Amino acid sequence: FFHGGMSWNGLRVFRVVDDPRGTDLGAFSAADAQRPAHPWAGRHPFLRTGHKPADGPRRLLGKGKVHHAGGQAKAYARRGGLHGFNAWDKPILTDSGGFQVFSLSKLRTIKEEGVTFRSHIDGAKIFMGPEESMQIQSNLASTIAMAFDECVENPSTWEYSAHSCERTTRWLYRCKAELERLNALPDTINKRQMLFGINQGCVYDDLRIQHMIEIAKLDLDGYAIGGLAVGETAAEMYRIIEAVEPYMPADKPRYLMGVGTPTNIIEGVARGIDLFDCVMPSRNARHAHLNTWSGIRNLMNAKYTTDERPVDEECDCPTCRNYSRAYLHHLFKANEMLAMRLGVMHNLYFYNTLMEKIREALDNDTFDDFRAKYSELLT
C-alpha cells in the first residue's frame, strides 16, 4: 500500500496505490496512506474536544503515558482495543512509554532489563521494559506500536549517549521478538500490528548515523527520529535530520517524534520527513494561542474584545464559520470550557489543512514556493 521512496527535487514523495486487502486494524487503506501527515495526539488517550469530524485526520496518535495504561490495557482489550474503546475506525499509533520515562528522570533507574520508576501520581513502584511495552501496546491493539527506547536528555555526554544507543538497539531486538510472539497468539486483537524503530543519539551526528544504520538492519515497518525537541535549537534539529535522513530506508515511512510548530513541519518535510506529532496545537489552543495563516493569534489580548471577525478569515473550520474573535476572547476571559473546545477544534483543523496544502504543493511541484511563503510566517 506504500509505494514510493521516489526522489522529487530532493524530497521523498510516496505515491499511494490501492490496497486490495481493504482496511483493517493492521493495515492502512489507500486514503490512510496520505503523507506527509500530522496525527492528532491524545494523552490518556483522548482529546478534549468531544468532536470527531468527518474532515479530521486519517490517523490518531495515542500519546498516552503507556506505563499508567498498563493496568487499563487489558480493559481496553476487552473492548476491542483503542479502536473499539474510542469508536475510531482509522489508524492509531501508540507511543511506547520511552519519552514518558524520560520525563520522570528524577524518579527512575535504568538497567539492561528496563526501567524502574516511581509513579508521579501515587509513588507506586513500576517496571517497564521492552516486553512490557509491547504487551501493553498489543492490548491497546494500535495499528503501529513504537519501540521502547531511552530518550536521553540534552545535553548529555557523547559517552553516555553512545552507551544509551547500544542499549536502545538491544531493546529494539527484544521489542521485535516480543511483538512477533504477540502477533502470533490466537487471542491477539490486531495480529498485524506494525513496529516502528526509533533513532537516538542526542545531538551527535556520528552516533545518530551509526544507530540508524544498525536499526535499519531489522527491516521494520517504519522508522522514527526521536530525542529531538527536548532542548536543542531548531538549527541543531534540522542538522540532525539532514545527517540521519540519507541512512533511513527509502521505502519506509519516516516519522519525526514530538514535532512541532508549523515551521518545524514544513522544514521537516523539506528534509524528507513523512509523519509528525505534537500536543502543541491542542495544548496551545487551551491557552488561547490559535494558529492562523498569518501567524499565531493570542485571543486573550484586549484588542479582540470587540473584533467580530473570525479567528482566521482564510479558515472554514466550524469555529471560524460560526464564532467571532470577540466571542472566543470572552469565553477565554471567563474561563469557559467551551473556549478550549472551540480553540482545539480550530488548531487541529489548521494542522490538517496545513498537511493537505503541503501534499498538494508536493503533487504540483510547488513546494519550494510554499516553503518560501509560509515557513517563517507560521513560526
N, C-alpha and C positions, 0 to 999 in steps of 0.2 A: 504493500500500500504506500510505502515511501519509495519513490523512485527518483534518485537525484544525486546530489553532490556535484552538479554541473557548475562550472565557473561562468560568471556573468559580470564583467567589469570588476573582477576581484571579489565578488560576492558569491556566496553559495546559495543557489536557488533550487528549492525542491519542487519538482513537478508532482502533481497528485494524479494517480490513476485509480480506477475503480477497484475496490477490494471485493472479489467475488464471494468472500465468506460472509459479507454483511457485517453488522455491528454487534459486538457483544462486550462483556466486561473486559476482555483481554485484548481487544483489537480496536484500532481506530478505523472509522469509516473514511471514505474519501473526503467528506466535508471536514471531519475532525482533524485531518492531517494538515490543515492550512497552517503554514508558518511563514514568517515569524509570528509568534503568539505570546500573549501575556495572560496566563490563567488567573482567575480570581483566587486570592489567598485568604483562607479562613482558619482561625486558630484552634477551635475547640472540638470539632471542626464545624464552624458555621460562620455566616456573615451577618452582621447586624443590619440587614435591610428588610428581611422578610419578603424579599422580592425575587422572583425568578422569571425575568423577561424572556420572551422568545428571541429577542435580539441580543441576548447575553453572550458570554464566552462559550467556546466549544469544549472547554475543559475546566476543571476545578482543582485547585491545589489544597489538599488537607495539610495546612502548615501548622498542625497542632503540636502540642508538647506530647510526643508519642509515648514517652515513658509514663505519663499520667493516664494515657489512654489504655495502658496495659491491662488494668483491671476491667475496663469497659469494653475492650476489643472483642471479647467473646460475646458480650451482649449485642454488639453491633453485628457480629457474625450471625447470630440467631435471627437478625432482621434482614439478612441478605447483604451484610457489609454496609459500607458507607452509601453505596448506590441505593440500597433499599431504605436505609435509615434516613437519608436526605431526600429521597424521591428524586434523585438526579440520574438521568439516563445518558449522560455524556462521560467522557474520560475523566478520571480522577488520579492525581499524582499525590502520593503521601511522602512526607519527609521522614527521615529515619530516626530523628531524635538527636543526631550529632550536634547540630547547631544549638539545640536547647541545652545539651550538656555543656557546651561552650559557654552559654550564658550563665551557668551555675558554677563558674570556675572556682569560686571560694568554697564550694560545698562538695567538691568531687575528689576522687582518687582514681587515676588512670593506670591500669595494668594491662598486660597482654590479653588477659581473659575478657576485659571490657572495662566498664566504668561503674564505680560505686559512688553514690552521692546521696545527700540528704535533700528531701523534698523541701522546696522553699515555702510550701504551703503548711505542712504539718510536721516537718522534721523527720518523717519516716525514712528509713534506710532503703534505698532502691539500687538494684543492679541492672545494668543494661549492657549487653554485648551484641555482636553481630547476629547471633542466632535468635536472641530475644527480640531484636528489632524486626527481623524478617517474620517471626511468628506473629507479632502484633500487626504488621502490615498485611500479612496474609489473611488474618481475621478481618481486617478492615476491607479486604478484597478490592483494593485500588487497582487501577489499570497499570500504573507504574509505581514501583517501590524504589526508593532511594537507598543506596548502600549506607551502612553505618560507618562513620568516619570521625576523625578528630579534626575539628576546625581550630587551628592554633590562633592564639591572639596575636595582634600586631601592635608593637614589634615583638618578634621572637628571634632568638639567635639562629644562625644557619645550622648549627649542630642540633639544636632541639627540633627544628623544622625537618631536618633530614631524618632523624630518628622517628618522628611522627609520621612522615610519609611512608617509611618502611612498614610501620605498624598498620597504617591505614590500608596499605596494599595487602597485607596478610589478612586483615579483617575483610577486605573485599572478596578474597578467595573463599572465606568462610560464609559470607553473605550469599555468594553464588551457589555454593554447595547446599546451603540450607534452603534457599528458595527453590532449587531444583527438587529437593526432597519434598518440600511442602506442596509444590505444584503437582506432584505425582500421587498425593494422598486422595483417597476416594471421596472424602468429605470436604475437601477444599472448595471454596465457593468459586474462586477465579483461578482455574488451573493454567491459565495463560498469562499470569501476572508477569510483567516485564521488570527488568532490573537495570537501573542506570548507575554507573560508577561515578565517583566524584574525584576530580583532580585537586590536589592540595600542594602546598609548598611555600606558603606565606608569600613574600614579595621577592623570592629568589628565582630568577629565570631558569637557572640550571636545574634546581630541584623541581620546578614546575614541569619542565620539558621531560626530564628523566621519569618523573612519576607518570606523566601522560603516556609515554612510550610503554611503560610497564603495564599499566592498567588496560591499554588498548589491546594487549595480547589476549585478554579474556573474551573478546568479541561479544561484548554486552549489547543490549538493545539501544543504548544511548549513553552519552557522557556529559557530565556537568563540570563546570569550573566553580569550585566552592572556595570558601575562605576569603572572599572579597567583600567590599562594602562593610568592613569591620574596623575602619580606622585609617586605611591607606588613602592617598589622594586619588582623585579621578584619573590623573595622568598615570599614576602607578597601575591602576586597574586596567587602563587601556593598553599600557605596555605589556602587562602580563597576558592579556587576551591575545595580543599580536604575537607574543612569544609561543604560546601554547597552541594556538589555532592550527598551524601547519602540521601538528602531530596528532590532531584529533581525527578519527576515522571519517573520511569524506562522505560515507554513505549512511551515517548515523546522526540522529538529532543531537544538537549541541545546546546546552542549557546553562545559562549564567544565573546562579542562585542568589536570591536576595536583592536583585537589582531590577528596577530602581526608578529614577526620575525619567521623564520623557526624553531628556537629553541623553541619559545613560543608555536608554533603549535604542535610540537612533544610532548612537556611536557603536553600540554593541552589534547591531545589525550590519553596520559598515565593516565590522571586523569578523563577520561570519557566524554570529550567534543566531540561533533559531528560537529558543524559548527563554522567557524571563519570568520572574515572580517577585512580588514585593507587597508588604502590607501598607506601603506608603499611600496609595490612592484612597484606601478606606480610612486609615489612621488620620491622615491629613484632613480628610473630609469631616471627620468628627470634631476637628478643631477649627472648622470654618475656612480651611485653606483649600480652595477649589481650583482645579485646572481649567484653563481656557486656552483658546488658540492664540491668545496674545500674552500668555503667561499666567502665573499664579494670582488668584484674587482672594484677599482676606475679607470675608464677609462680616467680620467683627468691626471693621472700620466704620467710623461715624458717617463717612461720605455716602454710604449706601442706605442711610435711614429713609430717604425719600426717592431712591432710584428705582423706577418702575420697569427698567429693562430686565430681560432675563439674565441669568448668570453669565451666559455666553451667547451672544446673538448669532453665532455660527453653529450652535448646537441644537439638535432636535430631540434631546432626551426628554423623558417625562417631566423632569424637574424644570427644565428650561421652557418647555411648551406650556406649562401651567402656572409657574410661580415667578415672582419678581425678586430682584436682589433685595429690595426693601423688606419683603416678606421673610426671606431667609435670614436677613440681618436681625429682624425682630425675633424670630424663633431662636436663633443662637444666643442673643442677648438675654432671652427669657429662659435659657437652658431647657428648651423643649426637646424631647426625644425626636420629634418629627424633623427637626433641623438636621440631626445627624443622619437620619434615614434618607432624606432628600439629598443631602450632600454626598453621601456614599453612592447613591444611585447615579448622581451626575458624574462623579470622578471615575467610577467603573465604566460608565458609558463612554467617557472621554478616552480612557485607555483602550477600550475595544475599538473605538473609531480610529485612534492612532495606529493600532496594528493593521486595521483594514487599509488605511491610507498608505502605510509602509508597503504592504503586499501589492497594492495597486501600483505604486511607484516602481517597485521591482518588476512587475509584469510589463509596465510601459517603458522600462529603461529610463526612468526619470528620477531614480533615487538620489543621484548626486544633487539635483536641483532641490528636491525635497529636503535633503540634509542641510544644504546651504541655507535654506529659508527658515527651518524650524529648530535646528539643533541648539543654537544659542538662545533663541526666542523662548523656548519652552523650559528653560532651566528651572 
